[in-house]
């Protein structure tokens, strides 16, 4: 299963993505949210660099395949 996640610096509430990777007995899980500190675990913060408008992530089977600024 593939998933794309995008944030746009110009949107007032959609500027940062937080990702948490969890291992499960039957595979991996990659949780993506825009809510900081959703759980007490260590979330990784993704946001576009100042020179770019947005951030695009591509995820497949619990693995982050692409992390790029657009």
Order of alpha helices (4+ residues) and beta strands (2+ residues): beta-beta-beta-beta-beta-beta
